Amino acid sequence: MSLATLRERLRALLTQGGDPHHMALAFGVGVAIAFSPFIGVHTLMAVLAVWIFRLNPMAVFVGAFINNPWTMVPLYAGCLWVGVILWSPEADLPPLSFSGLSMGDFLSQFQPYLIPFVIGTSVLALAGGVAGYYGLRALILSYRARRPVAPTVGQRQRAADIPEPPGPPGTS
């Protein structure tokens, strides 16, 4: 995802009508999904979160796709680093060898790193989700204070359905 595309999606998110709390909550859930240790199923998790919790799809997917092929390695390396610090900072973990690596070798080499990896991704998922919620909520409120958002179709329709209040007694 290019910087221009990210900026365009963020602007679309900020100018959408709707409650800032719900938009920010959906984004926070998406960010938490991005940090989850379940590599390869982020899109499925985002679809399920949108469907089960009735969240804003654009906000969830923008948050979930923070983890993409360009950011996956640094993101998970940071998660592993946090997990190692939290789980066993003085542990002497064996180095990974990537020469002649088969799937079986990888799984046996990665086994000592599995618990720190899950801990790091879980902690950063929670922290990232909370930071994403508060960050986007503040950004939406600030943006809307400077540029009012036009009411949605549903808001305009509800406003049109409200009858005029009656005038003072004795007037027609």
Phi and psi in degrees as GROMACS dihedral restraints (atoms count N, CA, C in turn):
[ dihedral_restraints ]
;  ai    aj    ak    al  type     phi  dphi    fc
    3     4     5     6     1   -79.2    20    10
    4     5     6     7     1   165.0    20    10
    6     7     8     9     1   -63.7    20    10
    7     8     9    10     1   -37.6    20    10
    9    10    11    12     1   -65.0    20    10
   10    11    12    13     1   -40.8    20    10
   12    13    14    15     1   -65.8    20    10
   13    14    15    16     1   -42.4    20    10
   15    16    17    18     1   -62.0    20    10
   16    17    18    19     1   -42.9    20    10
   18    19    20    21     1   -63.7    20    10
   19    20    21    22     1   -40.3    20    10
   21    22    23    24     1   -65.0    20    10
   22    23    24    25     1   -42.2    20    10
   24    25    26    27     1   -69.4    20    10
   25    26    27    28     1   -36.2    20    10
   27    28    29    30     1   -66.1    20    10
   28    29    30    31     1   -41.4    20    10
   30    31    32    33     1   -63.4    20    10
   31    32    33    34     1   -40.8    20    10
   33    34    35    36     1   -63.5    20    10
   34    35    36    37     1   -37.3    20    10
   36    37    38    39     1   -66.7    20    10
   37    38    39    40     1   -40.4    20    10
   39    40    41    42     1   -71.1    20    10
   40    41    42    43     1   -32.2    20    10
   42    43    44    45     1   -93.1    20    10
   43    44    45    46     1    -5.4    20    10
   45    46    47    48     1   -66.0    20    10
   46    47    48    49     1   141.9    20    10
   48    49    50    51     1   -70.2    20    10
   49    50    51    52     1   166.6    20    10
   51    52    53    54     1   125.3    20    10
   52    53    54    55     1   166.8    20    10
   54    55    56    57     1   -71.6    20    10
   55    56    57    58     1   127.8    20    10
   57    58    59    60     1   -57.0    20    10
   58    59    60    61     1   -33.8    20    10
   60    61    62    63     1   -62.4    20    10
   61    62    63    64     1   -46.9    20    10
   63    64    65    66     1   -67.7    20    10
   64    65    66    67     1   -38.5    20    10
   66    67    68    69     1   -64.0    20    10
   67    68    69    70     1   -47.1    20    10
   69    70    71    72     1   -67.7    20    10
   70    71    72    73     1   -36.3    20    10
   72    73    74    75     1   -63.5    20    10
   73    74    75    76     1   -44.0    20    10
   75    76    77    78     1   -63.0    20    10
   76    77    78    79     1   -41.3    20    10
   78    79    80    81     1   -65.0    20    10
   79    80    81    82     1   -43.4    20    10
   81    82    83    84     1   -60.4    20    10
   82    83    84    85     1   -40.3    20    10
   84    85    86    87     1   -63.3    20    10
   85    86    87    88     1   -41.3    20    10
   87    88    89    90     1   -62.6    20    10
   88    89    90    91     1   -41.9    20    10
   90    91    92    93     1   -64.7    20    10
   91    92    93    94     1   -41.7    20    10
   93    94    95    96     1   -61.4    20    10
   94    95    96    97     1   -38.5    20    10
   96    97    98    99     1   -63.7    20    10
   97    98    99   100     1   -38.9    20    10
   99   100   101   102     1   -60.4    20    10
  100   101   102   103     1   -33.8    20    10
  102   103   104   105     1   -90.6    20    10
  103   104   105   106     1    -1.5    20    10
  105   106   107   108     1   -65.6    20    10
  106   107   108   109     1   151.3    20    10
  108   109   110   111     1   -77.4    20    10
  109   110   111   112     1    -2.4    20    10
  111   112   113   114     1   -85.9    20    10
  112   113   114   115     1    77.3    20    10
  114   115   116   117     1   -63.5    20    10
  115   116   117   118     1   131.7    20    10
  117   118   119   120     1    97.0    20    10
  118   119   120   121     1    -9.9    20    10
  120   121   122   123     1  -121.1    20    10
  121   122   123   124     1    20.7    20    10
  123   124   125   126     1   -62.7    20    10
  124   125   126   127     1   -40.6    20    10
  126   127   128   129     1   -64.5    20    10
  127   128   129   130     1   -43.7    20    10
  129   130   131   132     1   -62.4    20    10
  130   131   132   133     1   -41.7    20    10
  132   133   134   135     1   -63.3    20    10
  133   134   135   136     1   -39.5    20    10
  135   136   137   138     1   -65.7    20    10
  136   137   138   139     1   -43.5    20    10
  138   139   140   141     1   -61.2    20    10
  139   140   141   142     1   -44.6    20    10
  141   142   143   144     1   -64.8    20    10
  142   143   144   145     1   -39.6    20    10
  144   145   146   147     1   -63.7    20    10
  145   146   147   148     1   -42.2    20    10
  147   148   149   150     1   -63.1    20    10
  148   149   150   151     1   -44.5    20    10
  150   151   152   153     1   -71.4    20    10
  151   152   153   154     1   -47.0    20    10
  153   154   155   156     1   -72.1    20    10
  154   155   156   157     1   -45.2    20    10
  156   157   158   159     1   -98.6    20    10
  157   158   159   160     1     2.3    20    10
  159   160   161   162     1    55.0    20    10
  160   161   162   163     1    50.0    20    10
  162   163   164   165     1   -91.4    20    10
  163   164   165   166     1   164.0    20    10
  165   166   167   168     1   -67.7    20    10
  166   167   168   169     1   118.0    20    10
  168   169   170   171     1   -62.1    20    10
  169   170   171   172     1   -41.8    20    10
  171   172   173   174     1   -63.1    20    10
  172   173   174   175     1   -41.8    20    10
  174   175   176   177     1   -66.5    20    10
  175   176   177   178     1   -41.1    20    10
  177   178   179   180     1   -64.3    20    10
  178   179   180   181     1   -45.2    20    10
  180   181   182   183     1   -71.1    20    10
  181   182   183   184     1   -35.7    20    10
  183   184   185   186     1   -61.9    20    10
  184   185   186   187     1   -42.3    20    10
  186   187   188   189     1   -67.7    20    10
  187   188   189   190     1   -43.0    20    10
  189   190   191   192     1   -68.1    20    10
  190   191   192   193     1   -32.2    20    10
  192   193   194   195     1   -87.5    20    10
  193   194   195   196     1    14.7    20    10
  195   196   197   198     1   -62.2    20    10
  196   197   198   199     1   -33.4    20    10
  198   199   200   201     1   -90.2    20    10
  199   200   201   202     1   108.1    20    10
  201   202   203   204     1  -139.4    20    10
  202   203   204   205     1   177.2    20    10
  204   205   206   207     1   -56.5    20    10
  205   206   207   208     1   -27.7    20    10
  207   208   209   210     1   -78.0    20    10
  208   209   210   211     1   -30.1    20    10
  210   211   212   213     1  -107.3    20    10
  211   212   213   214     1    -6.3    20    10
  213   214   215   216     1   -60.6    20    10
  214   215   216   217     1   -48.4    20    10
  216   217   218   219     1   -64.6    20    10
  217   218   219   220     1   -51.0    20    10
  219   220   221   222     1   -65.1    20    10
  220   221   222   223     1   -34.8    20    10
  222   223   224   225     1   -64.4    20    10
  223   224   225   226     1   -49.0    20    10
  225   226   227   228     1   -73.6    20    10
  226   227   228   229     1   -28.8    20    10
  228   229   230   231     1   -64.2    20    10
  229   230   231   232     1   -42.5    20    10
  231   232   233   234     1   -63.8    20    10
  232   233   234   235     1   -40.0    20    10
  234   235   236   237     1   -63.1    20    10
  235   236   237   238     1   -43.4    20    10
  237   238   239   240     1   -64.1    20    10
  238   239   240   241     1   -41.1    20    10
  240   241   242   243     1   -60.8    20    10
  241   242   243   244     1   -46.5    20    10
  243   244   245   246     1   -62.7    20    10
  244   245   246   247     1   -43.1    20    10
  246   247   248   249     1   -63.0    20    10
  247   248   249   250     1   -40.3    20    10
  249   250   251   252     1   -64.5    20    10
  250   251   252   253     1   -42.2    20    10
  252   253   254   255     1   -63.8    20    10
  253   254   255   256     1   -41.7    20    10
  255   256   257   258     1   -75.6    20    10
  256   257   258   259     1   -37.2    20    10
  258   259   260   261     1   -80.6    20    10
  259   260   261   262     1   -52.3    20    10
  261   262   263   264     1  -157.2    20    10
  262   263   264   265     1    82.7    20    10
  264   265   266   267     1   -62.5    20    10
  265   266   267   268     1   -27.5    20    10
  267   268   269   270     1   -98.2    20    10
  268   269   270   271     1     5.8    20    10
  270   271   272   273     1   -68.1    20    10
  271   272   273   274     1   145.4    20    10
  273   274   275   276     1  -102.0    20    10
  274   275   276   277     1    87.2    20    10
  276   277   278   279     1   -79.0    20    10
  277   278   279   280     1   141.3    20    10
  279   280   281   282     1   -69.9    20    10
  280   281   282   283     1   147.3    20    10
  282   283   284   285     1   -71.9    20    10
  283   284   285   286     1   150.2    20    10
  285   286   287   288     1   -84.5    20    10
  286   287   288   289     1   135.2    20    10
  288   289   290   291     1  -112.2    20    10
  289   290   291   292     1   123.8    20    10
  291   292   293   294     1  -100.4    20    10
  292   293   294   295     1     3.7    20    10
  294   295   296   297     1   -83.6    20    10
  295   296   297   298     1   131.0    20    10
  297   298   299   300     1    58.3    20    10
  298   299   300   301     1    40.5    20    10
  300   301   302   303     1   -86.7    20    10
  301   302   303   304     1   122.5    20    10
  303   304   305   306     1  -105.7    20    10
  304   305   306   307     1   172.7    20    10
  306   307   308   309     1   -62.6    20    10
  307   308   309   310     1   -41.4    20    10
  309   310   311   312     1   -63.5    20    10
  310   311   312   313     1   -42.6    20    10
  312   313   314   315     1   -63.7    20    10
  313   314   315   316     1   -41.5    20    10
  315   316   317   318     1   -61.7    20    10
  316   317   318   319     1   -45.6    20    10
  318   319   320   321     1   -63.6    20    10
  319   320   321   322     1   -39.3    20    10
  321   322   323   324     1   -71.2    20    10
  322   323   324   325     1   -34.7    20    10
  324   325   326   327     1   -72.6    20    10
  325   326   327   328     1   -34.1    20    10
  327   328   329   330     1   -81.7    20    10
  328   329   330   331     1   -15.0    20    10
  330   331   332   333     1   -53.2    20    10
  331   332   333   334     1   -43.5    20    10
  333   334   335   336     1   -66.2    20    10
  334   335   336   337     1   -19.3    20    10
  336   337   338   339     1   -93.1    20    10
  337   338   339   340     1    -8.8    20    10
  339   340   341   342     1   -63.4    20    10
  340   341   342   343     1   -50.0    20    10
  342   343   344   345     1   -64.5    20    10
  343   344   345   346     1   -46.5    20    10
  345   346   347   348     1   -60.5    20    10
  346   347   348   349     1   -35.1    20    10
  348   349   350   351     1   -64.6    20    10
  349   350   351   352     1   -46.6    20    10
  351   352   353   354     1   -64.9    20    10
  352   353   354   355     1   -41.1    20    10
  354   355   356   357     1   -63.7    20    10
  355   356   357   358     1   -46.7    20    10
  357   358   359   360     1   -63.1    20    10
  358   359   360   361     1   -43.3    20    10
  360   361   362   363     1   -67.9    20    10
  361   362   363   364     1   -37.4    20    10
  363   364   365   366     1   -67.0    20    10
  364   365   366   367     1   -44.3    20    10
  366   367   368   369     1   -65.1    20    10
  367   368   369   370     1   -44.8    20    10
  369   370   371   372     1   -72.7    20    10
  370   371   372   373     1   -27.2    20    10
  372   373   374   375     1   -64.4    20    10
  373   374   375   376     1   -45.4    20    10
  375   376   377   378     1   -65.2    20    10
  376   377   378   379     1   -48.1    20    10
  378   379   380   381     1   -64.7    20    10
  379   380   381   382     1   -41.8    20    10
  381   382   383   384     1   -67.1    20    10
  382   383   384   385     1   -38.8    20    10
  384   385   386   387     1   -64.2    20    10
  385   386   387   388     1   -43.7    20    10
  387   388   389   390     1   -66.6    20    10
  388   389   390   391     1   -44.7    20    10
  390   391   392   393     1   -64.3    20    10
  391   392   393   394     1   -39.2    20    10
  393   394   395   396     1   -63.3    20    10
  394   395   396   397     1   -41.1    20    10
  396   397   398   399     1   -61.7    20    10
  397   398   399   400     1   -56.7    20    10
  399   400   401   402     1   -66.7    20    10
  400   401   402   403     1   -36.4    20    10
  402   403   404   405     1   -65.0    20    10
  403   404   405   406     1   -48.6    20    10
  405   406   407   408     1   -69.5    20    10
  406   407   408   409     1   -37.1    20    10
  408   409   410   411     1   -61.2    20    10
  409   410   411   412     1   -45.7    20    10
  411   412   413   414     1   -63.3    20    10
  412   413   414   415     1   -40.0    20    10
  414   415   416   417     1   -65.3    20    10
  415   416   417   418     1   -43.4    20    10
  417   418   419   420     1   -62.8    20    10
  418   419   420   421     1   -48.1    20    10
  420   421   422   423     1   -62.5    20    10
  421   422   423   424     1   -41.1    20    10
  423   424   425   426     1   -66.1    20    10
  424   425   426   427     1   -44.6    20    10
  426   427   428   429     1   -63.9    20    10
  427   428   429   430     1   -43.4    20    10
  429   430   431   432     1   -72.5    20    10
  430   431   432   433     1   -25.8    20    10
  432   433   434   435     1   -68.0    20    10
  433   434   435   436     1   -33.6    20    10
  435   436   437   438     1   -85.9    20    10
  436   437   438   439     1   -32.3    20    10
  438   439   440   441     1  -133.3    20    10
  439   440   441   442     1    97.7    20    10
  441   442   443   444     1   -58.9    20    10
  442   443   444   445     1   141.5    20    10
  444   445   446   447     1   -89.6    20    10
  445   446   447   448     1   136.0    20    10
  447   448   449   450     1   -65.8    20    10
  448   449   450   451     1   144.5    20    10
  450   451   452   453     1   -63.8    20    10
  451   452   453   454     1   149.6    20    10
  453   454   455   456     1   -74.3    20    10
  454   455   456   457     1   169.6    20    10
  456   457   458   459     1   -59.6    20    10
  457   458   459   460     1   -43.5    20    10
  459   460   461   462     1   -63.7    20    10
  460   461   462   463     1   -39.0    20    10
  462   463   464   465     1   -66.7    20    10
  463   464   465   466     1   -40.5    20    10
  465   466   467   468     1   -65.8    20    10
  466   467   468   469     1   -40.0    20    10
  468   469   470   471     1   -66.7    20    10
  469   470   471   472     1   -42.8    20    10
  471   472   473   474     1   -63.3    20    10
  472   473   474   475     1   -38.3    20    10
  474   475   476   477     1   -66.3    20    10
  475   476   477   478     1   -34.8    20    10
  477   478   479   480     1   -73.6    20    10
  478   479   480   481     1   -26.9    20    10
  480   481   482   483     1   -79.0    20    10
  481   482   483   484     1   -13.7    20    10
  483   484   485   486     1   -78.8    20    10
  484   485   486   487     1   121.2    20    10
  486   487   488   489     1   -72.1    20    10
  487   488   489   490     1   155.9    20    10
  489   490   491   492     1   -66.8    20    10
  490   491   492   493     1   141.3    20    10
  492   493   494   495     1   -67.9    20    10
  493   494   495   496     1   147.6    20    10
  495   496   497   498     1   -67.8    20    10
  496   497   498   499     1   151.6    20    10
  498   499   500   501     1   -76.6    20    10
  499   500   501   502     1  -177.3    20    10
  501   502   503   504     1   -62.9    20    10
  502   503   504   505     1   152.9    20    10
  504   505   506   507     1   -59.4    20    10
  505   506   507   508     1   143.8    20    10
  507   508   509   510     1    89.3    20    10
  508   509   510   511     1    -4.4    20    10
  510   511   512   513     1  -106.7    20    10
  511   512   513   514     1   151.7    20    10
